[in-house]
Amino acid sequence: MGRFATVEDDRIRRGECTDIYFVRTEEILRRSGRNPFISMEVTAAELPMGWGVFCGLDDVLSLMEGIPVTIDAMDEGTVFFPGEPVLRIEGHYLDFARYETAVLGFLCHASGIATAAASVRCISSGKKIYSFGSRRQHPAIASMVERAAWIGGVDAVSNTAASPAIPLAGTMPHSFVMCYPSPEDAFAAFDRHAGPDVPRIFLCDTFCDEKKESLAGARSGAQGVRLDTPRSRRGNMRAILEEVRWELDAAGFPDVQIVLSGGVTRNDIIAYRDIVDAFGVGGAIANAPVVDFAMDIVSIDGVPCAKRGKKSGTKQVWELQGGRHVLLPSGHPGPEGGIPLISPFIRDGVVGKRPPLSAARDRLIRSLLQLEGHVPVNLDIGDSAPGSR
């Protein structure tokens, strides 16, 4: 056990983070001399929006590297639909049975966050979206949270544990402002001492009226003002935003942007995207419900076989122009113009490819162009827990 009640990497890699019934399954199969060669596929029967974003594969590859199995999968950042296999693993069951728990954990959690981020981006009307929710998760998984959010389409993330390939975004906490005699003093110090590459986005709702502090920020050189209290008072947030925008424009600061954070939900983004320039989104991304993947046998010793409710035999997913998918048995010719989405990643324990992080995000961004207009509005995807930066 790690110092902070976390499971160490080596224990996960050895298969020691698993459900107990897999350990008992191994013991009984060995004693009875059974070790069939099986194919298992990972699918989700239902998805809240009717689609999801596949993420978490990179961790699965790290887990299964060196184990005598074959893994075929969709690329990370691929949009998938209910019932479609996103990953297939083949091998003798005793070689990988106990890893099912970790494989599903990697995929379910990361795909849930990536899907939530993608749904937010779809409704943002092109406004910037920043992931500000890692503080709502255990710090040990901050890197995973930010990685999945980035693949899902956010423009930057807040946590310093994120991959160096992911841009960071953050302004200032209320505690920083409170360390100075006045907000004006705090803004002046920030402008004087922050590096030239740090955007001058000032937090403008610490002590008094938002429009007053926003004007003070603008006069102190702000490129943008951040409002972080959409839930803290019973005021009309729309009216507050309109007042701030009006006063900034009237005072000669039309180029000063407005950033909104603090418990921002998907419905908030829809309500304010016409007047807000960027959103810092916390729990609506980081606290997203997991994608409820299952991992099921589809063939045993080469013979198609599946439990009730599942389709037997290995499969391929083909993407057609316009983003439509067709599911066919593996080996069947695909539809004309179709692109196969499941490809090899591991052969006999050897990882054959690890596409760069940027490729996953680029793939998702291209797919979102086809999904816009197909994202429900009143949908609870992690909207309950606020987060801000």
C-alpha positions in Angstrom: 0.0 0.0 0.0 1.3 3.4 -0.9 1.7 6.2 1.6 -1.5 7.9 0.5 -3.8 4.8 0.4 -3.0 4.2 -3.2 -1.9 0.9 -4.9 1.7 0.9 -6.1 2.4 0.5 -9.8 4.2 -2.7 -9.4 1.3 -4.3 -7.6 -1.0 -3.4 -10.4 1.5 -4.7 -12.9 1.7 -8.1 -11.0 -2.0 -8.4 -11.1 -2.4 -7.9 -7.3 -5.1 -5.3 -7.7 -8.0 -7.5 -8.8 -11.3 -8.8 -7.8 -11.0 -11.9 -5.5 -13.1 -14.1 -7.7 -10.4 -14.0 -10.4 -7.8 -15.3 -7.9 -10.2 -18.1 -7.0 -11.0 -18.7 -10.7 -7.3 -19.2 -11.4 -6.8 -21.6 -8.6 -9.8 -23.8 -9.6 -8.9 -23.8 -13.4 -5.3 -24.9 -12.6 -6.5 -27.7 -10.3 -8.9 -28.9 -12.9 -6.4 -28.7 -15.7 -8.4 -26.1 -17.7 -6.8 -23.2 -19.6 -8.7 -22.5 -22.8 -7.6 -20.1 -25.5 -10.2 -17.3 -25.5 -11.1 -14.0 -27.1 -12.7 -11.3 -25.0 -14.1 -8.0 -26.1 -14.8 -4.8 -24.2 -18.1 -3.2 -25.0 -20.6 -0.7 -23.4 -24.2 -1.6 -23.8 -25.5 1.9 -23.0 -24.0 5.4 -23.2 -25.8 8.5 -21.8 -25.3 10.6 -25.0 -25.5 7.6 -27.4 -21.8 7.8 -28.0 -18.5 7.8 -26.1 -14.8 8.6 -26.5 -12.3 5.8 -26.1 -9.5 6.5 -23.7 -7.2 4.7 -21.3 -5.6 2.4 -23.8 -2.1 3.6 -23.2 -2.3 2.4 -19.6 -3.7 -1.0 -20.7 -0.7 -1.4 -23.1 1.7 -0.6 -20.2 -0.1 -3.2 -18.0 -0.2 -6.0 -20.6 3.3 -5.5 -22.1 5.3 -8.7 -21.7 2.2 -10.9 -21.1 1.7 -13.5 -23.9 -1.5 -12.0 -25.3 -2.8 -10.3 -28.4 -4.6 -7.0 -28.1 -6.5 -5.2 -30.9 -8.3 -2.0 -30.1 -9.6 1.3 -31.4 -7.2 4.2 -31.2 -7.6 6.5 -28.3 -9.8 9.5 -29.1 -12.0 7.4 -31.3 -15.8 8.0 -31.0 -17.7 4.7 -30.4 -21.3 3.7 -30.0 -23.2 1.2 -27.8 -22.4 -2.5 -28.5 -19.2 -1.8 -30.4 -16.0 -3.5 -29.2 -13.4 -1.0 -28.3 -10.7 -3.6 -27.4 -10.1 -7.3 -27.9 -7.7 -9.4 -25.9 -6.8 -13.0 -26.9 -4.7 -15.6 -25.2 -4.8 -18.5 -22.7 -7.1 -17.4 -20.0 -4.8 -18.1 -17.1 -2.3 -15.7 -18.6 -4.6 -12.7 -18.2 -7.7 -13.5 -16.2 -6.7 -11.5 -13.1 -6.0 -8.4 -15.2 -9.6 -7.8 -16.2 -10.3 -5.6 -13.2 -7.4 -3.2 -14.0 -8.1 -3.2 -17.7 -11.7 -2.2 -17.2 -10.7 0.3 -14.5 -8.3 2.1 -16.9 -10.8 2.2 -19.7 -14.0 3.0 -17.8 -12.6 5.9 -15.8 -10.5 7.6 -18.6 -13.2 7.1 -21.2 -15.8 8.7 -18.9 -13.7 11.8 -18.4 -12.8 12.1 -22.1 -16.5 11.7 -23.1 -17.6 14.4 -20.6 -14.9 16.8 -21.9 -16.0 16.1 -25.5 -19.6 16.8 -24.7 -18.7 20.1 -23.1 -16.6 21.1 -26.1 -19.5 20.2 -28.4 -21.8 22.8 -26.7 -19.2 25.5 -26.2 -19.7 27.3 -29.5 -15.9 27.5 -29.9 -15.3 29.2 -26.5 -12.2 28.0 -24.6 -12.6 25.2 -22.2 -10.1 24.6 -19.4 -10.0 21.5 -17.1 -10.1 22.8 -13.5 -11.4 19.7 -11.8 -8.4 17.7 -10.7 -8.8 18.9 -7.1 -12.1 17.0 -7.1 -10.2 13.7 -7.6 -7.5 11.8 -5.7 -4.2 13.5 -6.5 -2.6 10.2 -7.4 -4.8 10.1 -10.6 -4.4 13.8 -11.5 -2.2 13.0 -14.5 -4.8 10.5 -15.8 -7.7 13.0 -15.3 -5.9 15.8 -17.2 -4.8 13.4 -20.0 -8.3 12.2 -20.6 -9.7 15.7 -20.5 -7.1 16.8 -23.0 -7.9 13.9 -25.3 -11.6 14.9 -24.9 -10.9 18.3 -26.4 -10.2 20.8 -23.6 -7.9 23.7 -24.5 -5.7 23.4 -21.4 -5.6 21.9 -17.9 -4.7 23.2 -14.5 -2.7 20.5 -12.8 1.1 20.6 -12.9 1.2 16.7 -12.9 -0.2 16.7 -16.5 2.0 15.5 -19.3 4.4 18.1 -20.6 2.7 17.9 -23.9 -0.5 19.4 -22.5 -0.7 23.2 -22.0 -1.4 24.5 -18.5 -3.9 27.2 -17.6 -4.6 28.9 -14.4 -5.1 32.4 -13.0 -5.0 33.1 -9.2 -6.9 31.9 -6.1 -8.9 34.1 -3.8 -6.2 33.5 -1.2 -3.7 35.3 -3.4 -5.9 38.4 -3.7 -6.5 38.3 0.1 -2.7 38.4 0.8 -2.7 42.0 -0.3 -4.3 45.2 1.1 -6.7 45.4 -1.9 -7.5 43.6 -5.1 -5.7 46.4 -7.0 -2.5 45.7 -5.0 -2.8 42.0 -5.8 -3.4 42.7 -9.5 -0.4 45.1 -9.7 1.9 42.5 -8.0 0.8 39.8 -10.3 1.3 42.0 -13.4 4.7 43.1 -12.1 6.1 39.7 -11.1 4.4 37.0 -13.2 6.4 35.8 -16.2 5.7 37.4 -19.5 4.2 34.2 -20.9 1.5 34.1 -18.1 -1.8 35.6 -19.2 -3.0 38.5 -17.1 -6.3 37.0 -16.1 -7.4 38.5 -12.7 -9.9 37.0 -10.3 -12.5 39.8 -9.8 -15.0 38.7 -7.2 -13.1 38.4 -3.9 -14.5 41.3 -1.7 -17.1 43.3 -3.5 -19.2 43.8 -6.6 -18.0 41.9 -9.7 -18.1 44.8 -12.0 -16.2 47.0 -9.6 -13.4 44.5 -9.2 -13.4 43.8 -13.0 -12.9 47.5 -13.8 -10.1 47.6 -11.2 -8.6 44.6 -13.0 -8.9 46.1 -16.4 -7.3 49.3 -15.2 -4.4 47.2 -13.8 -3.7 45.6 -17.2 -6.0 42.6 -17.3 -6.3 40.7 -20.5 -9.3 38.9 -18.9 -11.3 38.9 -15.7 -12.4 35.7 -14.0 -15.6 35.4 -12.1 -15.7 32.4 -9.8 -19.0 32.7 -7.9 -21.9 31.6 -10.1 -23.2 29.5 -7.1 -22.1 31.5 -4.1 -24.9 34.2 -4.1 -28.5 34.1 -5.1 -28.0 36.7 -7.7 -28.8 36.4 -11.4 -25.6 35.3 -13.0 -26.7 36.3 -16.4 -27.4 39.8 -15.1 -23.9 39.9 -13.4 -22.2 38.9 -16.6 -24.1 41.5 -18.7 -23.2 44.2 -16.2 -19.6 43.3 -16.2 -19.5 43.2 -20.0 -21.3 46.5 -20.2 -19.1 48.3 -17.8 -15.9 47.0 -19.3 -17.0 48.1 -22.8 -18.3 51.5 -21.5 -15.0 52.2 -19.8 -13.0 51.5 -22.9 -12.0 47.8 -22.3 -13.9 45.9 -25.0 -10.9 43.5 -25.5 -10.9 42.4 -21.9 -12.3 38.9 -21.9 -14.6 37.2 -19.3 -13.7 33.8 -17.9 -16.3 32.0 -15.8 -15.5 29.2 -13.3 -16.8 27.8 -10.1 -19.3 24.9 -10.4 -19.8 25.5 -14.1 -22.2 22.9 -15.6 -23.0 22.0 -19.1 -26.2 24.0 -18.9 -24.3 27.0 -17.7 -22.1 26.9 -20.7 -25.1 26.8 -23.0 -26.7 29.7 -21.1 -23.6 32.0 -21.0 -21.5 31.0 -24.1 -22.7 34.1 -26.0 -21.2 36.4 -23.4 -18.4 34.4 -21.8 -15.1 34.0 -23.6 -13.7 30.9 -21.7 -15.0 28.5 -19.1 -13.0 26.8 -16.3 -14.9 23.5 -15.9 -14.3 21.4 -12.8 -16.6 18.6 -11.6 -18.6 18.5 -14.9 -15.5 16.9 -16.4 -13.4 15.4 -13.6 -16.4 13.9 -11.8 -17.9 12.4 -14.9 -19.5 9.0 -14.4 -17.4 6.1 -15.8 -18.3 4.4 -19.1 -19.8 1.1 -18.0 -17.7 -1.2 -20.0 -17.9 -5.0 -19.7 -15.3 -7.5 -20.9 -16.9 -10.7 -22.2 -15.8 -13.9 -23.9 -16.7 -14.1 -27.6 -14.9 -17.3 -28.6 -13.3 -20.3 -26.9 -10.6 -22.3 -28.6 -11.5 -20.6 -31.9 -15.2 -21.4 -31.7 -17.6 -18.4 -31.4 -19.3 -18.4 -28.0 -20.9 -15.8 -25.9 -23.1 -15.5 -22.8 -26.7 -14.5 -23.4 -27.2 -10.9 -24.3 -23.8 -10.7 -26.1 -22.9 -11.3 -29.8 -20.5 -14.3 -30.3 -17.4 -14.1 -32.4 -14.8 -11.5 -32.9 -15.8 -8.3 -34.7 -14.6 -5.3 -36.6 -16.1 -1.8 -36.5 -16.1 0.1 -39.8 -16.4 3.8 -40.1 -18.2 5.3 -43.1 -18.2 8.8 -44.5 -20.2 11.1 -42.2 -19.1 9.1 -39.1 -21.6 6.3 -39.3 -20.4 2.9 -38.0 -21.0 -0.6 -39.2 -20.3 -3.7 -37.0 -19.4 -6.9 -38.9 -17.7 -10.2 -38.0 -13.9 -10.1 -38.2 -12.7 -11.3 -41.6 -15.8 -10.2 -43.4 -15.1 -7.6 -46.2 -16.0 -4.2 -45.0 -18.4 -1.8 -46.7 -17.2 0.2 -49.7 -15.2 3.2 -48.5 -15.2 1.9 -44.9 -12.3 2.4 -42.6 -11.6 -0.4 -40.0 -11.3 1.1 -36.5 -9.9 -1.9 -34.6 -6.2 -2.5 -35.3 -3.3 -4.4 -33.7 -1.5 -3.0 -30.6 0.1 -6.1 -28.9 1.3 -9.3 -30.4 2.4 -12.0 -28.0 3.2 -9.5 -25.4 5.1 -7.1 -27.7 3.7 -3.6 -28.0 3.7 -2.8 -31.7 2.7 0.9 -31.6 1.9 3.7 -29.2 0.4 6.6 -31.1 1.3 10.0 -29.6 -1.1 11.9 -27.3 -1.6 14.6 -30.0 -2.9 12.0 -32.4 -5.7 11.0 -30.0 -6.8 14.5 -29.5 -6.7 15.4 -33.1 -8.8 12.4 -34.0 -11.4 13.4 -31.4 -11.5 17.0 -32.6 -12.2 15.8 -36.2 -15.0 13.5 -35.0 -16.6 16.2 -33.0 -17.4 18.1 -36.2 -19.7 15.3 -37.0 -21.2 15.0 -33.5 -22.2 18.7 -33.0 -26.0 18.8 -32.8 -26.2 15.3 -31.3 -25.4 16.2 -27.7 -28.3 16.3 -25.3 -28.5 19.5 -23.2 -30.2 18.5 -20.0 -27.9 15.7 -19.2 -26.2 15.1 -15.8 -22.6 14.2 -16.7 -20.6 15.0 -13.6 -22.4 18.4 -13.1 -22.9 18.0 -9.3 -19.5 18.8 -7.9 -17.9 22.2 -8.5 -14.2 22.9 -9.1 -12.3 26.1 -9.8 -8.8 27.4 -10.3 
